[in-house]
C-alpha cells in the first residue's frame, strides 16, 4: 500500500484536479476549503468543501451559512488508498480549520451512476433524495444545471459575471433527485439527525437511475 498524506492545496492545484479527474470538469465557485492528497509524494487529487450553490444548505437543520458546508468534490487520479481513508482525515482538518462548522452535507448523483457507497462506508447519515431538477445538455454534450445557463449567455455567480451556455443552444432534460448524506461534526448535531436517518440506498437503485437518465438523454438529444 502506498503511503499517503493530506495537506492544504492551492486554488490552482484544486482547479487542476477537478478539471482533470472529476466528472463535472470544474471546481465549485465561491469560498472553499481545499485539501490535497499525495501518495508516495505524488499529487493525486483534492477534496473540496464549499458553501454549496445556495445559501440555504443548512436551513432544514436550523443552521446558518457559517455552520454547514458541502463536500462538493472528491477529485482523484488513479490511487491505492481507499477513499474513505482520505475523507476521514480531511473532515478532521476541516473541523480544525473551521471550528464553527457543525455539519457537512454531500450528494451522490445517480445520473453519474453514483449511489453514495463512499458515504455509506464512512457511516454518513442518509437523509433521502432531493427533488428532481431541471438541467440542460450544452452544445459540447455536458450536462449543466438550470442555474448554469441563461438566455443571454451571461450569469452572475457569487457576484462575478460569468460566461455560460445560452439557454436556446441547449437541450432541456430532467435529472433524478440526488442521494443526500450528512456527517455531523458534534454530538448534539448527531443526536438531532440520527432519528431522521433512512436505510441506505442499494446499488441496484444506482444502476436503474443511471440507465433511465441515459435513455432520457438519448431520447431528448
C-alpha positions in Angstrom: 0.0 0.0 0.0 1.3 3.4 -0.9 1.9 6.0 1.8 -0.5 8.9 1.6 -0.7 12.3 3.2 -3.1 15.3 3.2 -2.2 18.9 3.2 -3.8 22.2 2.2 -4.0 22.7 -1.5 -3.9 25.9 -3.6 -6.8 27.0 -5.7 -4.7 26.3 -8.8 -4.0 22.7 -7.7 -7.6 22.1 -6.8 -8.8 23.6 -10.1 -6.4 21.3 -12.0 -7.6 18.2 -10.1 -11.3 19.0 -10.6 -10.8 19.7 -14.3 -8.7 16.5 -14.8 -10.3 14.0 -12.5 -13.9 15.0 -11.6 -16.9 14.3 -13.8 -18.1 17.9 -13.6 -14.8 19.1 -15.1 -14.7 22.3 -12.9 -14.0 23.5 -9.4 -17.0 24.8 -7.4 -17.3 28.6 -7.4 -17.1 30.7 -4.2 -15.4 30.2 -0.9 -13.9 26.7 -0.4 -11.5 24.7 1.8 -9.2 22.7 -0.4 -7.3 19.6 0.9 -4.7 18.0 -1.4 -3.9 14.3 -1.4 -0.5 12.7 -2.1 0.6 9.1 -2.5 4.3 8.4 -2.2 4.8 12.2 -2.7 2.8 12.2 -6.0 -0.1 14.6 -6.1 -3.2 12.5 -6.8 -6.1 14.9 -6.2 -8.1 17.0 -3.9 -11.1 17.0 -1.5 -13.0 20.3 -1.7 -15.5 21.6 0.8 -17.6 24.7 -0.1 -20.7 26.6 0.8 -22.7 25.0 -2.0 -24.6 26.7 -4.8 -27.2 28.4 -2.5 -27.2 30.0 0.9 -29.9 27.6 2.2 -27.9 24.4 2.7 -28.4 24.4 6.4 -31.9 25.8 6.7 -33.6 22.4 7.0 -31.3 21.7 10.0 -31.7 25.0 11.8 -28.1 26.1 10.8 -26.9 29.3 9.2 -24.3 29.5 6.4 -21.4 29.6 8.8 -22.3 26.3 10.4 -22.8 24.0 7.4 -20.9 23.2 4.2 -20.9 20.8 1.4 -18.4 18.2 0.5 -18.6 19.2 -3.1 -15.6 17.5 -4.8 -13.6 14.3 -4.4 -11.4 14.6 -7.5 -8.7 11.8 -7.6 -6.4 10.3 -10.1 -5.6 6.6 -10.0 -4.9 5.8 -6.4 -4.4 2.9 -4.0 -5.7 4.5 -0.8 -9.4 3.8 -0.1 -11.5 7.0 -0.5 -13.0 6.6 3.0 -9.4 6.7 4.4 -8.9 10.0 2.6 -12.2 11.6 3.5 -12.0 10.9 7.2 -8.8 12.9 7.9 -10.0 15.5 5.5 -13.0 16.0 7.8 -10.7 16.4 10.8 -8.7 19.0 9.0 -11.8 20.8 8.0 -13.0 20.8 11.6 -9.7 22.3 12.8 -9.7 25.0 10.1 -13.4 25.9 10.7 -14.3 25.2 14.3 -17.8 26.8 14.0 -18.9 24.1 11.5 -21.5 21.6 12.8 -22.5 19.7 9.7 -21.2 18.5 6.3 -23.6 17.6 3.5 -22.8 15.7 0.4 -24.8 14.4 -2.6 -24.4 11.3 -4.7 -25.6 11.8 -8.3 -27.5 8.8 -9.8 -27.2 10.3 -13.2 -23.5 9.6 -12.9 -24.0 6.1 -11.6 -23.4 7.1 -8.0 -25.3 5.8 -5.0 -23.1 7.1 -2.2 -21.1 4.0 -1.3 -18.2 6.1 -0.1 -20.5 7.8 2.4 -22.1 4.5 3.4 -18.7 3.1 4.1 -17.8 6.2 6.2 -21.0 5.9 8.3 -22.6 9.1 7.0 -26.3 9.6 7.7 -28.6 9.1 4.7 -31.4 11.6 4.6 -33.2 10.7 1.4 -33.5 12.1 -2.1 -33.6 15.7 -3.3 -36.3 16.7 -5.8 -35.7 16.0 -9.5 -34.0 19.0 -11.1 -34.1 20.8 -14.5 -30.9 20.6 -16.4 -29.6 21.1 -19.9 -27.2 19.4 -22.3 -24.9 22.2 -23.6 -23.5 22.2 -27.2 -20.4 20.3 -26.1 -22.6 17.5 -24.7 -22.0 18.3 -21.0 -24.9 18.3 -18.5 -25.5 21.8 -17.0 -27.7 22.6 -14.1 -30.5 25.0 -14.9 -28.8 27.7 -12.8 -25.7 27.4 -15.0 -27.4 28.5 -18.3 -29.1 31.7 -19.2 -31.0 33.4 -22.0 -28.2 36.0 -22.5 -25.2 33.6 -22.2 -24.1 35.5 -19.1 -24.7 34.8 -15.4 -23.8 36.5 -12.1 -22.2 33.8 -10.0 -21.1 34.9 -6.5 -21.1 38.5 -7.7 -19.0 37.8 -10.8 -20.3 37.9 -14.3 -19.5 34.6 -16.0 -20.0 33.2 -19.5 -22.5 30.3 -19.5 -24.2 28.4 -22.3 -27.2 30.3 -23.9 -30.4 28.5 -23.0 -31.6 28.3 -26.6 -28.4 26.5 -27.6 -29.0 23.7 -25.0 -31.3 20.7 -24.8 -33.5 20.7 -21.7 -33.7 17.5 -19.6 -34.9 16.5 -16.1 -32.4 14.7 -13.8 -33.4 12.4 -11.0 -33.0 13.6 -7.4 -29.7 13.1 -5.8 -29.0 11.0 -2.7 -28.3 13.2 0.3 -25.8 12.3 3.0 -24.9 14.1 6.2 -21.9 14.0 8.6 -22.5 15.7 11.9 -19.4 17.3 13.5 -20.6 17.3 17.1 -22.6 15.0 19.3 -25.6 17.3 19.6 -26.0 17.5 15.9 -25.6 13.7 15.6 -28.4 13.2 18.2 -30.6 15.6 16.2 -30.1 13.7 12.9 -30.0 10.1 13.8 -33.8 9.8 14.2 -34.1 11.1 10.6 -31.8 8.5 9.2 -33.1 6.3 6.4 -31.9 2.9 5.1 -29.0 3.3 2.7 -30.0 3.0 -1.0 -28.6 0.0 -2.7 -26.5 -0.3 -5.9 -29.5 -1.6 -7.9 -31.1 1.8 -7.5 -27.9 3.4 -8.8 -27.9 1.4 -11.9 -31.6 1.8 -12.6 -31.4 5.6 -12.2 -28.3 5.8 -14.4 -29.9 3.8 -17.2 -33.1 5.8 -17.1 -31.1 9.0 -17.3 -29.0 7.8 -20.2 -32.2 6.7 -22.1 -33.7 10.1 -21.5 -30.6 11.9 -22.8 -30.8 9.8 -26.0 -34.4 10.5 -26.5 -34.2 14.2 -25.9 -30.8 14.7 -27.5 
